[in-house]
Amino acid sequence: MVDRDRSALRSSVGEAVAHLASLTHKELTAAFGQLAMPQVPDSAGNKRERIEESFRQVPDSELPQLAQRAMDRRSLHLSPSVRFHLEDLLWEENDPPEIPKKIRRELARALTLSELAQHQDPFMELLDRLWLAEEPGIDFSSLVNGFRPAVTLRDRVERHVFRVFEVRRGG
């Protein structure tokens, strides 16, 4: 096996497992087991210290598997940007094949958007899993100073997909 620099992966996975701090000590012990992280007894310190100690013991060679388990665990509530960054790092690890633009265009043409978007909530949940559909909200000073908020991907999809379908259906 080739030795890789996994410092970026270690940093990102560390950010992900830090979300375990919202659990109780008992839940934290169970989460260590579910994530296959080394157990650290309750007496070893506060939750943050236990998480850091357990994570410190995870070998670099096991980071990709831990990253995947962390992303699969919904109770960690990873932000889309953290999840996407982890996915990008994992894809780099696996050297994925490149998909030519021609194939991507053909696939896009073959999809029937009206069938995919029949139900708005599940469709938007799917988009949230695949893309960063929302940017961070605007701050108060932007509103006071008259700056127009940025249009997000979510805004565009709602406007150009769902509102168009509503008009076509007579809704």
Disulfide bonds with the S-S distance in Angstrom:
none
